[in-house]
């Protein structure tokens, strides 16, 4: 752990220079990623090809020397493993067979019956645990139940998660069953990633911000608490990062309420505000706007310095507030890293 800055920050240590990694750091902005994806044939084939998935995970580490590598996979591999048909449409994104009725739900596998389908992902983790530099932390991940459910119910991504909200209102029993099944599967999936060598796991709740009031407590906070509690019971020394994106004021106390070791922040909240209200409970991660990876220049450097300074009084992992976009300039990533590390 002494060599792994990310683990030190997650353990609550305030470091002179925060560790840094980047959401979607293995992705389409890198020419070497595009070449490997073409070799795989399509996105899902890349996710399930252990050697190639490990290769694209390693590419940004070789290029930039990030303090962490995050497993290359997708949050929708769990519904795929549960028997919810998944495919990707070029230029449009994921498509799934919809889960709208009790009959649809009855076709899904049990939550702990996902491992055969996901075995290639676990092999990717094993490869990475062997091949990563000793100072680089390996992060595993899964999508949070609410976010994954929104795709399963709508059959695709939607701007407002309307179909999931509608099912939640119209058939709460079915909706709760979907969340329960996804929670079980997520515990099984992340446990297997840890068994294979993941040193940290992250729970991505990309659409948490569309949950309001009691619904946020019931479907963002409660499932995260259940998953984290189960993982901590089995792996008490494995840190968990939670990302209830666009949670706003609900970021406050989220780590304490769920047992997460770190709360990742999107860039819709101000770093100084988050230092005062969220970092008081422990490690935070974030939160540079990903648009700076496109535009670069002085604005990137000044905003990076501002965020580092705002969080300098406590444990902090530097990251973007959202995933890097395909139109980002790889040179701007290096500029961000240099600014974090050299001031």
PyMOL commands that set and color helices and strands:
alter all, ss='L'
color gray80, all
select helices_A, chain A and resi 5-10+31-40+43-48+50-64+77-82+102-106+115-131+145-154+162-170+172-196+208-210+214-234+248-251+254-258+271-277+279-281+292-295+297-310+330-342
alter helices_A, ss='H'
color red, helices_A
select strands_A, chain A and resi 19-20+68-70+86-89+93-96+137-143+200-205+239-244+262-264+283-288+316-320
alter strands_A, ss='S'
color yellow, strands_A
deselect
rebuild
show_as cartoon
